[in-house]
Amino acid sequence: MIKVRSQAICRSRWFTSAICLGLGIVMFAVSWLGGSLSGGVISLAILAGFGLVLLLLTNRSETVRGLTVGRDERFAQLDLRATALAGLVVLLAAFVGWLVATAHGQNGNPYGWLLAIGGLAYLFAFAFFRWRG
C-alpha cells in the first residue's frame, strides 16, 4: 500500500515542480543566512520558474514527460546513459580544476576530495552491481 502510494506521488505531474520549489526555498534560506538575500531571491526565482516550465510542458512534450512522470524502459536507459555521462563530465571538470590549482601552486582541494569521493563511489558501485549479479 505504501509503495503504491509513493509511486503515485512520484508520478504526479506536480512532484518535480514541488521538488524544484522546495529546493529553491532551501537555497533562499541558506543564502539569506549567509548574508546574500539577493542571491537567495534569484535562486528561488530560477528554481520556481524551472518548476513552472516543467509543469506547463509535462503534457505537451514527450521529453519533459519522460524526465518527470512517464518513465518507460527507453527513458530509463536514456536516464542511465545521461547520468553516466554527467558523472564523467563532473569528474573531468574536477580533475581539470585540480590540475589548474596545483599548477598555480595552490592546494588542489576541494577538487581532490571530489575526485576521491567520485572514484570511491564508482568502485563501490561497480563491486555492488557485480556482486548483485
A tleap script that builds the chain and sets N, CA, C and O, in Angstrom:
source leaprc.protein.ff14SB
mol = sequence {
  NMET ILE LYS VAL ARG SER GLN ALA ILE CYS
  ARG SER ARG TRP PHE THR SER ALA ILE CYS
  LEU GLY LEU GLY ILE VAL MET PHE ALA VAL
  SER TRP LEU GLY GLY SER LEU SER GLY GLY
  VAL ILE SER LEU ALA ILE LEU ALA GLY PHE
  GLY LEU VAL LEU LEU LEU LEU THR ASN ARG
  SER GLU THR VAL ARG GLY LEU THR VAL GLY
  ARG ASP GLU ARG PHE ALA GLN LEU ASP LEU
  ARG ALA THR ALA LEU ALA GLY LEU VAL VAL
  LEU LEU ALA ALA PHE VAL GLY TRP LEU VAL
  ALA THR ALA HIE GLY GLN ASN GLY ASN PRO
  TYR GLY TRP LEU LEU ALA ILE GLY GLY LEU
  ALA TYR LEU PHE ALA PHE ALA PHE PHE ARG
  TRP ARG CGLY
}
set mol.1.N position { 0.821 -1.201 0.000 }
set mol.1.CA position { 0.000 0.000 0.000 }
set mol.1.C position { 0.865 1.266 0.000 }
set mol.1.O position { 0.616 2.203 -0.758 }
set mol.2.N position { 1.890 1.275 0.868 }
set mol.2.CA position { 2.767 2.446 0.940 }
set mol.2.C position { 3.539 2.610 -0.361 }
set mol.2.O position { 3.705 3.729 -0.845 }
set mol.3.N position { 4.022 1.489 -0.941 }
set mol.3.CA position { 4.773 1.554 -2.186 }
set mol.3.C position { 3.915 2.094 -3.319 }
set mol.3.O position { 4.379 2.905 -4.122 }
set mol.4.N position { 2.670 1.649 -3.385 }
set mol.4.CA position { 1.754 2.119 -4.428 }
set mol.4.C position { 1.493 3.608 -4.271 }
set mol.4.O position { 1.468 4.347 -5.255 }
set mol.5.N position { 1.299 4.047 -3.032 }
set mol.5.CA position { 1.035 5.464 -2.783 }
set mol.5.C position { 2.264 6.317 -3.125 }
set mol.5.O position { 2.124 7.387 -3.717 }
set mol.6.N position { 3.474 5.848 -2.756 }
set mol.6.CA position { 4.672 6.625 -3.050 }
set mol.6.C position { 4.925 6.684 -4.556 }
set mol.6.O position { 5.386 7.706 -5.065 }
set mol.7.N position { 4.628 5.596 -5.273 }
set mol.7.CA position { 4.763 5.628 -6.722 }
set mol.7.C position { 3.775 6.606 -7.342 }
set mol.7.O position { 4.107 7.298 -8.304 }
set mol.8.N position { 2.570 6.666 -6.801 }
set mol.8.CA position { 1.567 7.598 -7.319 }
set mol.8.C position { 2.009 9.036 -7.078 }
set mol.8.O position { 1.809 9.895 -7.937 }
set mol.9.N position { 2.603 9.309 -5.928 }
set mol.9.CA position { 3.078 10.660 -5.640 }
set mol.9.C position { 4.204 11.032 -6.585 }
set mol.9.O position { 4.207 12.132 -7.137 }
set mol.10.N position { 5.166 10.130 -6.784 }
set mol.10.CA position { 6.308 10.409 -7.658 }
set mol.10.C position { 5.889 10.550 -9.117 }
set mol.10.O position { 6.559 11.252 -9.874 }
set mol.11.N position { 4.818 9.915 -9.526 }
set mol.11.CA position { 4.350 10.005 -10.909 }
set mol.11.C position { 3.383 11.170 -11.132 }
set mol.11.O position { 2.908 11.385 -12.247 }
set mol.12.N position { 3.101 11.906 -10.080 }
set mol.12.CA position { 2.243 13.077 -10.215 }
set mol.12.C position { 2.969 14.155 -11.015 }
set mol.12.O position { 4.181 14.321 -10.878 }
set mol.13.N position { 2.243 14.876 -11.837 }
set mol.13.CA position { 2.871 15.936 -12.619 }
set mol.13.C position { 3.314 17.100 -11.746 }
set mol.13.O position { 4.066 17.963 -12.200 }
set mol.14.N position { 2.860 17.135 -10.505 }
set mol.14.CA position { 3.230 18.205 -9.583 }
set mol.14.C position { 4.515 17.897 -8.811 }
set mol.14.O position { 5.119 18.803 -8.236 }
set mol.15.N position { 4.939 16.632 -8.791 }
set mol.15.CA position { 6.038 16.201 -7.926 }
set mol.15.C position { 7.349 16.935 -8.235 }
set mol.15.O position { 7.951 17.522 -7.336 }
set mol.16.N position { 7.791 16.907 -9.487 }
set mol.16.CA position { 9.062 17.525 -9.853 }
set mol.16.C position { 9.020 19.030 -9.637 }
set mol.16.O position { 10.002 19.622 -9.188 }
set mol.17.N position { 7.897 19.649 -9.950 }
set mol.17.CA position { 7.762 21.089 -9.733 }
set mol.17.C position { 7.816 21.425 -8.247 }
set mol.17.O position { 8.401 22.436 -7.858 }
set mol.18.N position { 7.206 20.581 -7.415 }
set mol.18.CA position { 7.260 20.795 -5.968 }
set mol.18.C position { 8.679 20.636 -5.442 }
set mol.18.O position { 9.098 21.378 -4.554 }
set mol.19.N position { 9.425 19.669 -5.985 }
set mol.19.CA position { 10.823 19.492 -5.591 }
set mol.19.C position { 11.633 20.737 -5.965 }
set mol.19.O position { 12.445 21.209 -5.168 }
set mol.20.N position { 11.417 21.266 -7.166 }
set mol.20.CA position { 12.110 22.487 -7.593 }
set mol.20.C position { 11.806 23.643 -6.643 }
set mol.20.O position { 12.711 24.365 -6.227 }
set mol.21.N position { 10.537 23.812 -6.305 }
set mol.21.CA position { 10.157 24.891 -5.396 }
set mol.21.C position { 10.775 24.677 -4.013 }
set mol.21.O position { 11.266 25.625 -3.400 }
set mol.22.N position { 10.755 23.448 -3.525 }
set mol.22.CA position { 11.359 23.152 -2.220 }
set mol.22.C position { 12.848 23.440 -2.203 }
set mol.22.O position { 13.360 24.023 -1.247 }
set mol.23.N position { 13.558 23.030 -3.270 }
set mol.23.CA position { 14.994 23.332 -3.351 }
set mol.23.C position { 15.233 24.828 -3.432 }
set mol.23.O position { 16.189 25.335 -2.844 }
set mol.24.N position { 14.378 25.539 -4.152 }
set mol.24.CA position { 14.502 26.996 -4.232 }
set mol.24.C position { 14.337 27.646 -2.873 }
set mol.24.O position { 15.060 28.586 -2.541 }
set mol.25.N position { 13.394 27.156 -2.086 }
set mol.25.CA position { 13.184 27.700 -0.739 }
set mol.25.C position { 14.394 27.416 0.148 }
set mol.25.O position { 14.823 28.281 0.912 }
set mol.26.N position { 14.944 26.208 0.048 }
set mol.26.CA position { 16.145 25.876 0.826 }
set mol.26.C position { 17.306 26.776 0.418 }
set mol.26.O position { 18.015 27.293 1.280 }
set mol.27.N position { 17.510 26.970 -0.882 }
set mol.27.CA position { 18.604 27.826 -1.347 }
set mol.27.C position { 18.383 29.272 -0.911 }
set mol.27.O position { 19.338 29.965 -0.556 }
set mol.28.N position { 17.135 29.731 -0.934 }
set mol.28.CA position { 16.820 31.067 -0.456 }
set mol.28.C position { 17.196 31.216 1.017 }
set mol.28.O position { 17.850 32.185 1.403 }
set mol.29.N position { 16.780 30.252 1.832 }
set mol.29.CA position { 17.052 30.319 3.278 }
set mol.29.C position { 18.548 30.286 3.562 }
set mol.29.O position { 19.041 31.058 4.383 }
set mol.30.N position { 19.269 29.400 2.891 }
set mol.30.CA position { 20.710 29.289 3.114 }
set mol.30.C position { 21.424 30.552 2.659 }
set mol.30.O position { 22.325 31.035 3.346 }
set mol.31.N position { 21.039 31.087 1.520 }
set mol.31.CA position { 21.654 32.329 1.042 }
set mol.31.C position { 21.349 33.486 1.983 }
set mol.31.O position { 22.218 34.315 2.253 }
set mol.32.N position { 20.133 33.544 2.476 }
set mol.32.CA position { 19.743 34.605 3.407 }
set mol.32.C position { 20.566 34.502 4.688 }
set mol.32.O position { 21.075 35.502 5.193 }
set mol.33.N position { 20.691 33.276 5.207 }
set mol.33.CA position { 21.505 33.081 6.405 }
set mol.33.C position { 22.973 33.423 6.150 }
set mol.33.O position { 23.669 33.873 7.060 }
set mol.34.N position { 23.442 33.214 4.936 }
set mol.34.CA position { 24.818 33.528 4.572 }
set mol.34.C position { 25.034 34.983 4.228 }
set mol.34.O position { 26.148 35.377 3.883 }
set mol.35.N position { 23.988 35.792 4.315 }
set mol.35.CA position { 24.128 37.221 4.069 }
set mol.35.C position { 23.925 37.650 2.638 }
set mol.35.O position { 24.275 38.775 2.284 }
set mol.36.N position { 23.371 36.791 1.802 }
set mol.36.CA position { 23.148 37.143 0.406 }
set mol.36.C position { 21.672 36.968 0.061 }
set mol.36.O position { 21.281 36.019 -0.620 }
set mol.37.N position { 20.871 37.900 0.546 }
set mol.37.CA position { 19.430 37.829 0.302 }
set mol.37.C position { 19.119 37.889 -1.190 }
set mol.37.O position { 18.248 37.164 -1.669 }
set mol.38.N position { 19.822 38.744 -1.927 }
set mol.38.CA position { 19.550 38.870 -3.362 }
set mol.38.C position { 19.886 37.571 -4.093 }
set mol.38.O position { 19.153 37.167 -4.997 }
set mol.39.N position { 20.982 36.911 -3.717 }
set mol.39.CA position { 21.317 35.622 -4.328 }
set mol.39.C position { 20.255 34.587 -4.042 }
set mol.39.O position { 19.937 33.765 -4.902 }
set mol.40.N position { 19.696 34.618 -2.822 }
set mol.40.CA position { 18.635 33.694 -2.469 }
set mol.40.C position { 17.369 33.931 -3.268 }
set mol.40.O position { 16.714 32.984 -3.703 }
set mol.41.N position { 17.027 35.189 -3.459 }
set mol.41.CA position { 15.834 35.522 -4.248 }
set mol.41.C position { 16.016 35.065 -5.691 }
set mol.41.O position { 15.095 34.521 -6.301 }
set mol.42.N position { 17.214 35.291 -6.230 }
set mol.42.CA position { 17.485 34.872 -7.610 }
set mol.42.C position { 17.415 33.352 -7.730 }
set mol.42.O position { 16.825 32.830 -8.677 }
set mol.43.N position { 18.012 32.641 -6.778 }
set mol.43.CA position { 17.968 31.175 -6.806 }
set mol.43.C position { 16.538 30.667 -6.715 }
set mol.43.O position { 16.149 29.765 -7.456 }
set mol.44.N position { 15.757 31.240 -5.813 }
set mol.44.CA position { 14.356 30.844 -5.671 }
set mol.44.C position { 13.590 31.113 -6.963 }
set mol.44.O position { 12.811 30.271 -7.410 }
set mol.45.N position { 13.805 32.270 -7.557 }
set mol.45.CA position { 13.097 32.607 -8.795 }
set mol.45.C position { 13.466 31.649 -9.924 }
set mol.45.O position { 12.594 31.216 -10.678 }
set mol.46.N position { 14.748 31.316 -10.045 }
set mol.46.CA position { 15.189 30.412 -11.116 }
set mol.46.C position { 14.572 29.028 -10.932 }
set mol.46.O position { 14.036 28.454 -11.880 }
set mol.47.N position { 14.647 28.493 -9.716 }
set mol.47.CA position { 14.115 27.143 -9.495 }
set mol.47.C position { 12.599 27.105 -9.574 }
set mol.47.O position { 12.035 26.151 -10.109 }
set mol.48.N position { 11.932 28.121 -9.054 }
set mol.48.CA position { 10.475 28.167 -9.161 }
set mol.48.C position { 10.056 28.295 -10.624 }
set mol.48.O position { 9.094 27.657 -11.054 }
set mol.49.N position { 10.770 29.113 -11.385 }
set mol.49.CA position { 10.475 29.254 -12.812 }
set mol.49.C position { 10.702 27.967 -13.576 }
set mol.49.O position { 9.911 27.605 -14.448 }
set mol.50.N position { 11.796 27.266 -13.246 }
set mol.50.CA position { 12.076 25.985 -13.891 }
set mol.50.C position { 10.985 24.969 -13.566 }
set mol.50.O position { 10.537 24.230 -14.443 }
set mol.51.N position { 10.561 24.935 -12.310 }
set mol.51.CA position { 9.481 24.031 -11.914 }
set mol.51.C position { 8.187 24.353 -12.646 }
set mol.51.O position { 7.454 23.448 -13.045 }
set mol.52.N position { 7.906 25.633 -12.824 }
set mol.52.CA position { 6.704 26.045 -13.546 }
set mol.52.C position { 6.775 25.633 -15.013 }
set mol.52.O position { 5.793 25.144 -15.570 }
set mol.53.N position { 7.934 25.829 -15.639 }
set mol.53.CA position { 8.115 25.417 -17.038 }
set mol.53.C position { 7.893 23.909 -17.176 }
set mol.53.O position { 7.215 23.461 -18.100 }
set mol.54.N position { 8.468 23.128 -16.254 }
set mol.54.CA position { 8.257 21.670 -16.296 }
set mol.54.C position { 6.782 21.332 -16.149 }
set mol.54.O position { 6.260 20.473 -16.860 }
set mol.55.N position { 6.121 22.002 -15.237 }
set mol.55.CA position { 4.695 21.746 -15.010 }
set mol.55.C position { 3.877 22.048 -16.264 }
set mol.55.O position { 2.980 21.286 -16.625 }
set mol.56.N position { 4.188 23.154 -16.921 }
set mol.56.CA position { 3.434 23.548 -18.107 }
set mol.56.C position { 3.739 22.665 -19.322 }
set mol.56.O position { 2.876 22.463 -20.176 }
set mol.57.N position { 4.969 22.140 -19.397 }
set mol.57.CA position { 5.354 21.361 -20.573 }
set mol.57.C position { 5.150 19.856 -20.421 }
set mol.57.O position { 5.301 19.120 -21.396 }
set mol.58.N position { 4.811 19.385 -19.226 }
set mol.58.CA position { 4.687 17.940 -19.000 }
set mol.58.C position { 3.691 17.296 -19.953 }
set mol.58.O position { 3.960 16.209 -20.467 }
set mol.59.N position { 2.566 17.920 -20.203 }
set mol.59.CA position { 1.550 17.327 -21.095 }
set mol.59.C position { 1.795 17.637 -22.558 }
set mol.59.O position { 1.099 17.106 -23.424 }
set mol.60.N position { 2.783 18.496 -22.858 }
set mol.60.CA position { 2.995 18.915 -24.239 }
set mol.60.C position { 4.259 18.336 -24.867 }
set mol.60.O position { 4.412 18.372 -26.088 }
set mol.61.N position { 5.160 17.808 -24.057 }
set mol.61.CA position { 6.445 17.345 -24.568 }
set mol.61.C position { 6.742 15.939 -24.062 }
set mol.61.O position { 6.706 15.673 -22.860 }
set mol.62.N position { 7.038 15.043 -25.006 }
set mol.62.CA position { 7.379 13.680 -24.616 }
set mol.62.C position { 8.684 13.649 -23.818 }
set mol.62.O position { 8.831 12.849 -22.894 }
set mol.63.N position { 9.619 14.513 -24.175 }
set mol.63.CA position { 10.897 14.555 -23.461 }
set mol.63.C position { 10.697 14.989 -22.019 }
set mol.63.O position { 11.229 14.361 -21.104 }
set mol.64.N position { 9.937 16.052 -21.807 }
set mol.64.CA position { 9.681 16.520 -20.440 }
set mol.64.C position { 8.875 15.477 -19.677 }
set mol.64.O position { 9.128 15.237 -18.496 }
set mol.65.N position { 7.925 14.868 -20.331 }
set mol.65.CA position { 7.129 13.819 -19.682 }
set mol.65.C position { 8.033 12.655 -19.273 }
set mol.65.O position { 7.856 12.081 -18.198 }
set mol.66.N position { 9.003 12.304 -20.128 }
set mol.66.CA position { 9.934 11.235 -19.800 }
set mol.66.C position { 10.856 11.597 -18.651 }
set mol.66.O position { 11.278 10.723 -17.894 }
set mol.67.N position { 11.169 12.867 -18.516 }
set mol.67.CA position { 12.015 13.317 -17.406 }
set mol.67.C position { 11.243 13.419 -16.098 }
set mol.67.O position { 11.841 13.388 -15.023 }
set mol.68.N position { 9.941 13.539 -16.177 }
set mol.68.CA position { 9.162 13.787 -14.963 }
set mol.68.C position { 8.267 12.607 -14.582 }
set mol.68.O position { 8.492 11.989 -13.541 }
set mol.69.N position { 7.280 12.283 -15.377 }
set mol.69.CA position { 6.275 11.304 -14.953 }
set mol.69.C position { 6.196 10.045 -15.812 }
set mol.69.O position { 5.761 9.006 -15.316 }
set mol.70.N position { 6.594 10.099 -17.063 }
set mol.70.CA position { 6.360 8.992 -17.981 }
set mol.70.C position { 7.560 8.098 -18.175 }
set mol.70.O position { 8.120 8.053 -19.271 }
set mol.71.N position { 7.971 7.382 -17.141 }
set mol.71.CA position { 9.157 6.537 -17.221 }
set mol.71.C position { 8.812 5.175 -17.823 }
set mol.71.O position { 8.012 4.423 -17.266 }
set mol.72.N position { 9.424 4.870 -18.959 }
set mol.72.CA position { 9.352 3.522 -19.501 }
set mol.72.C position { 10.789 3.030 -19.656 }
set mol.72.O position { 11.724 3.715 -19.241 }
set mol.73.N position { 10.973 1.855 -20.248 }
set mol.73.CA position { 12.311 1.282 -20.361 }
set mol.73.C position { 13.239 2.161 -21.182 }
set mol.73.O position { 14.420 2.294 -20.864 }
set mol.74.N position { 12.703 2.761 -22.240 }
set mol.74.CA position { 13.516 3.614 -23.099 }
set mol.74.C position { 14.037 4.827 -22.339 }
set mol.74.O position { 15.218 5.163 -22.435 }
set mol.75.N position { 13.163 5.481 -21.587 }
set mol.75.CA position { 13.588 6.644 -20.825 }
set mol.75.C position { 14.492 6.253 -19.658 }
set mol.75.O position { 15.360 7.032 -19.262 }
set mol.76.N position { 14.299 5.062 -19.107 }
set mol.76.CA position { 15.185 4.591 -18.038 }
set mol.76.C position { 16.600 4.410 -18.584 }
set mol.76.O position { 17.566 4.762 -17.907 }
set mol.77.N position { 16.738 3.870 -19.791 }
set mol.77.CA position { 18.058 3.711 -20.407 }
set mol.77.C position { 18.671 5.066 -20.755 }
set mol.77.O position { 19.864 5.283 -20.543 }
set mol.78.N position { 17.862 5.967 -21.285 }
set mol.78.CA position { 18.365 7.315 -21.571 }
set mol.78.C position { 18.846 8.001 -20.300 }
set mol.78.O position { 19.885 8.662 -20.296 }
set mol.79.N position { 18.084 7.841 -19.220 }
set mol.79.CA position { 18.455 8.434 -17.942 }
set mol.79.C position { 19.766 7.846 -17.431 }
set mol.79.O position { 20.622 8.580 -16.939 }
set mol.80.N position { 19.927 6.546 -17.542 }
set mol.80.CA position { 21.145 5.891 -17.088 }
set mol.80.C position { 22.362 6.383 -17.868 }
set mol.80.O position { 23.401 6.679 -17.278 }
set mol.81.N position { 22.236 6.470 -19.188 }
set mol.81.CA position { 23.348 6.941 -20.014 }
set mol.81.C position { 23.649 8.409 -19.774 }
set mol.81.O position { 24.815 8.800 -19.730 }
set mol.82.N position { 22.614 9.230 -19.618 }
set mol.82.CA position { 22.831 10.656 -19.351 }
set mol.82.C position { 23.480 10.870 -17.985 }
set mol.82.O position { 24.336 11.742 -17.834 }
set mol.83.N position { 23.075 10.077 -16.989 }
set mol.83.CA position { 23.669 10.181 -15.659 }
set mol.83.C position { 25.139 9.793 -15.695 }
set mol.83.O position { 25.969 10.455 -15.072 }
set mol.84.N position { 25.467 8.735 -16.412 }
set mol.84.CA position { 26.864 8.312 -16.528 }
set mol.84.C position { 27.701 9.381 -17.214 }
set mol.84.O position { 28.807 9.682 -16.765 }
set mol.85.N position { 27.190 9.952 -18.289 }
set mol.85.CA position { 27.933 10.999 -18.986 }
set mol.85.C position { 28.100 12.234 -18.108 }
set mol.85.O position { 29.175 12.832 -18.077 }
set mol.86.N position { 27.046 12.617 -17.395 }
set mol.86.CA position { 27.146 13.774 -16.499 }
set mol.86.C position { 28.184 13.521 -15.408 }
set mol.86.O position { 28.948 14.421 -15.060 }
set mol.87.N position { 28.217 12.306 -14.869 }
set mol.87.CA position { 29.221 11.972 -13.860 }
set mol.87.C position { 30.633 12.074 -14.412 }
set mol.87.O position { 31.523 12.596 -13.742 }
set mol.88.N position { 30.847 11.579 -15.630 }
set mol.88.CA position { 32.168 11.689 -16.249 }
set mol.88.C position { 32.569 13.141 -16.469 }
set mol.88.O position { 33.723 13.508 -16.247 }
set mol.89.N position { 31.626 13.966 -16.902 }
set mol.89.CA position { 31.927 15.381 -17.136 }
set mol.89.C position { 32.285 16.076 -15.825 }
set mol.89.O position { 33.230 16.865 -15.785 }
set mol.90.N position { 31.547 15.797 -14.759 }
set mol.90.CA position { 31.841 16.412 -13.461 }
set mol.90.C position { 33.211 15.965 -12.954 }
set mol.90.O position { 33.982 16.783 -12.453 }
set mol.91.N position { 33.517 14.681 -13.080 }
set mol.91.CA position { 34.834 14.202 -12.647 }
set mol.91.C position { 35.953 14.805 -13.500 }
set mol.91.O position { 37.012 15.147 -12.974 }
set mol.92.N position { 35.731 14.936 -14.789 }
set mol.92.CA position { 36.728 15.566 -15.650 }
set mol.92.C position { 36.932 17.029 -15.266 }
set mol.92.O position { 38.065 17.507 -15.223 }
set mol.93.N position { 35.844 17.739 -14.988 }
set mol.93.CA position { 35.947 19.138 -14.568 }
set mol.93.C position { 36.688 19.251 -13.238 }
set mol.93.O position { 37.495 20.163 -13.060 }
set mol.94.N position { 36.425 18.338 -12.304 }
set mol.94.CA position { 37.141 18.345 -11.029 }
set mol.94.C position { 38.620 18.064 -11.244 }
set mol.94.O position { 39.467 18.673 -10.590 }
set mol.95.N position { 38.939 17.151 -12.150 }
set mol.95.CA position { 40.334 16.835 -12.435 }
set mol.95.C position { 41.049 18.034 -13.051 }
set mol.95.O position { 42.176 18.350 -12.668 }
set mol.96.N position { 40.401 18.702 -14.003 }
set mol.96.CA position { 40.997 19.893 -14.610 }
set mol.96.C position { 41.160 20.989 -13.559 }
set mol.96.O position { 42.184 21.671 -13.540 }
set mol.97.N position { 40.170 21.169 -12.686 }
set mol.97.CA position { 40.289 22.143 -11.600 }
set mol.97.C position { 41.448 21.827 -10.684 }
set mol.97.O position { 42.171 22.729 -10.260 }
set mol.98.N position { 41.636 20.540 -10.369 }
set mol.98.CA position { 42.759 20.131 -9.524 }
set mol.98.C position { 44.085 20.425 -10.220 }
set mol.98.O position { 45.019 20.928 -9.595 }
set mol.99.N position { 44.169 20.107 -11.535 }
set mol.99.CA position { 45.389 20.372 -12.285 }
set mol.99.C position { 45.719 21.862 -12.309 }
set mol.99.O position { 46.868 22.243 -12.087 }
set mol.100.N position { 44.736 22.696 -12.571 }
set mol.100.CA position { 44.960 24.144 -12.654 }
set mol.100.C position { 45.371 24.698 -11.293 }
set mol.100.O position { 46.318 25.480 -11.205 }
set mol.101.N position { 44.669 24.302 -10.232 }
set mol.101.CA position { 45.013 24.791 -8.889 }
set mol.101.C position { 46.416 24.344 -8.503 }
set mol.101.O position { 47.184 25.137 -7.957 }
set mol.102.N position { 46.759 23.109 -8.772 }
set mol.102.CA position { 48.084 22.601 -8.426 }
set mol.102.C position { 49.159 23.294 -9.253 }
set mol.102.O position { 50.235 23.597 -8.737 }
set mol.103.N position { 48.883 23.549 -10.527 }
set mol.103.CA position { 49.854 24.236 -11.386 }
set mol.103.C position { 50.103 25.666 -10.921 }
set mol.103.O position { 51.180 26.213 -11.158 }
set mol.104.N position { 49.129 26.273 -10.268 }
set mol.104.CA position { 49.291 27.635 -9.735 }
set mol.104.C position { 49.879 27.622 -8.324 }
set mol.104.O position { 49.938 28.664 -7.671 }
set mol.105.N position { 50.309 26.467 -7.856 }
set mol.105.CA position { 50.920 26.361 -6.539 }
set mol.105.C position { 49.929 26.369 -5.394 }
set mol.105.O position { 50.320 26.564 -4.243 }
set mol.106.N position { 48.660 26.163 -5.683 }
set mol.106.CA position { 47.628 26.142 -4.652 }
set mol.106.C position { 47.331 24.710 -4.244 }
set mol.106.O position { 47.709 23.752 -4.918 }
set mol.107.N position { 46.648 24.598 -3.130 }
set mol.107.CA position { 46.181 23.295 -2.683 }
set mol.107.C position { 45.087 22.833 -3.644 }
set mol.107.O position { 44.222 23.628 -4.011 }
set mol.108.N position { 45.106 21.589 -4.050 }
set mol.108.CA position { 44.137 21.071 -5.018 }
set mol.108.C position { 42.770 20.765 -4.446 }
set mol.108.O position { 41.880 20.318 -5.170 }
set mol.109.N position { 42.588 20.999 -3.149 }
set mol.109.CA position { 41.280 20.734 -2.541 }
set mol.109.C position { 40.370 21.922 -2.761 }
set mol.109.O position { 40.878 23.043 -2.795 }
set mol.110.N position { 39.095 21.772 -2.910 }
set mol.110.CA position { 38.259 20.587 -2.713 }
set mol.110.C position { 38.202 19.653 -3.919 }
set mol.110.O position { 37.517 18.632 -3.871 }
set mol.111.N position { 38.910 19.985 -4.999 }
set mol.111.CA position { 38.869 19.124 -6.184 }
set mol.111.C position { 39.361 17.714 -5.875 }
set mol.111.O position { 38.785 16.732 -6.344 }
set mol.112.N position { 40.416 17.620 -5.095 }
set mol.112.CA position { 40.944 16.308 -4.731 }
set mol.112.C position { 39.935 15.471 -3.973 }
set mol.112.O position { 39.813 14.268 -4.207 }
set mol.113.N position { 39.208 16.112 -3.060 }
set mol.113.CA position { 38.174 15.393 -2.311 }
set mol.113.C position { 37.056 14.926 -3.233 }
set mol.113.O position { 36.579 13.798 -3.111 }
set mol.114.N position { 36.639 15.780 -4.146 }
set mol.114.CA position { 35.588 15.384 -5.086 }
set mol.114.C position { 36.039 14.215 -5.958 }
set mol.114.O position { 35.263 13.299 -6.231 }
set mol.115.N position { 37.303 14.253 -6.394 }
set mol.115.CA position { 37.821 13.141 -7.190 }
set mol.115.C position { 37.879 11.855 -6.381 }
set mol.115.O position { 37.541 10.785 -6.887 }
set mol.116.N position { 38.305 11.954 -5.131 }
set mol.116.CA position { 38.367 10.768 -4.274 }
set mol.116.C position { 36.973 10.198 -4.024 }
set mol.116.O position { 36.770 8.987 -4.102 }
set mol.117.N position { 36.029 11.063 -3.727 }
set mol.117.CA position { 34.649 10.608 -3.500 }
set mol.117.C position { 34.079 9.970 -4.761 }
set mol.117.O position { 33.457 8.909 -4.698 }
set mol.118.N position { 34.293 10.616 -5.909 }
set mol.118.CA position { 33.796 10.056 -7.168 }
set mol.118.C position { 34.425 8.717 -7.486 }
set mol.118.O position { 33.730 7.792 -7.907 }
set mol.119.N position { 35.734 8.597 -7.292 }
set mol.119.CA position { 36.413 7.330 -7.559 }
set mol.119.C position { 35.956 6.224 -6.632 }
set mol.119.O position { 35.715 5.102 -7.076 }
set mol.120.N position { 35.833 6.529 -5.340 }
set mol.120.CA position { 35.369 5.524 -4.386 }
set mol.120.C position { 33.923 5.123 -4.651 }
set mol.120.O position { 33.571 3.947 -4.557 }
set mol.121.N position { 33.093 6.097 -4.980 }
set mol.121.CA position { 31.695 5.773 -5.291 }
set mol.121.C position { 31.615 4.853 -6.499 }
set mol.121.O position { 30.809 3.922 -6.522 }
set mol.122.N position { 32.448 5.110 -7.502 }
set mol.122.CA position { 32.468 4.254 -8.683 }
set mol.122.C position { 32.896 2.838 -8.317 }
set mol.122.O position { 32.260 1.868 -8.730 }
set mol.123.N position { 33.981 2.716 -7.537 }
set mol.123.CA position { 34.473 1.386 -7.163 }
set mol.123.C position { 33.448 0.611 -6.343 }
set mol.123.O position { 33.211 -0.569 -6.600 }
set mol.124.N position { 32.839 1.268 -5.359 }
set mol.124.CA position { 31.830 0.598 -4.538 }
set mol.124.C position { 30.611 0.208 -5.373 }
set mol.124.O position { 30.073 -0.888 -5.210 }
set mol.125.N position { 30.175 1.094 -6.263 }
set mol.125.CA position { 29.022 0.786 -7.107 }
set mol.125.C position { 29.343 -0.366 -8.054 }
set mol.125.O position { 28.514 -1.255 -8.254 }
set mol.126.N position { 30.533 -0.355 -8.632 }
set mol.126.CA position { 30.938 -1.425 -9.540 }
set mol.126.C position { 30.942 -2.758 -8.802 }
set mol.126.O position { 30.416 -3.751 -9.305 }
set mol.127.N position { 31.537 -2.782 -7.604 }
set mol.127.CA position { 31.590 -4.014 -6.814 }
set mol.127.C position { 30.190 -4.469 -6.407 }
set mol.127.O position { 29.879 -5.660 -6.444 }
set mol.128.N position { 29.348 -3.508 -6.019 }
set mol.128.CA position { 27.981 -3.853 -5.617 }
set mol.128.C position { 27.194 -4.469 -6.766 }
set mol.128.O position { 26.541 -5.499 -6.599 }
set mol.129.N position { 27.259 -3.833 -7.933 }
set mol.129.CA position { 26.496 -4.345 -9.074 }
set mol.129.C position { 27.081 -5.660 -9.590 }
set mol.129.O position { 26.348 -6.495 -10.119 }
set mol.130.N position { 28.387 -5.851 -9.442 }
set mol.130.CA position { 28.996 -7.136 -9.810 }
set mol.130.C position { 28.530 -8.231 -8.853 }
set mol.130.O position { 28.212 -9.343 -9.273 }
set mol.131.N position { 28.492 -7.901 -7.562 }
set mol.131.CA position { 28.052 -8.868 -6.551 }
set mol.131.C position { 26.566 -9.196 -6.706 }
set mol.131.O position { 26.142 -10.336 -6.518 }
set mol.132.N position { 25.795 -8.179 -7.049 }
set mol.132.CA position { 24.345 -8.347 -7.168 }
set mol.132.C position { 23.968 -9.207 -8.375 }
set mol.132.O position { 22.907 -9.830 -8.400 }
set mol.133.N position { 24.844 -9.232 -9.361 }
set mol.133.CA position { 24.562 -10.164 -10.422 }
set mol.133.C position { 24.546 -9.564 -11.774 }
set mol.133.O position { 24.316 -10.267 -12.758 }
savepdb mol mol.pdb
quit
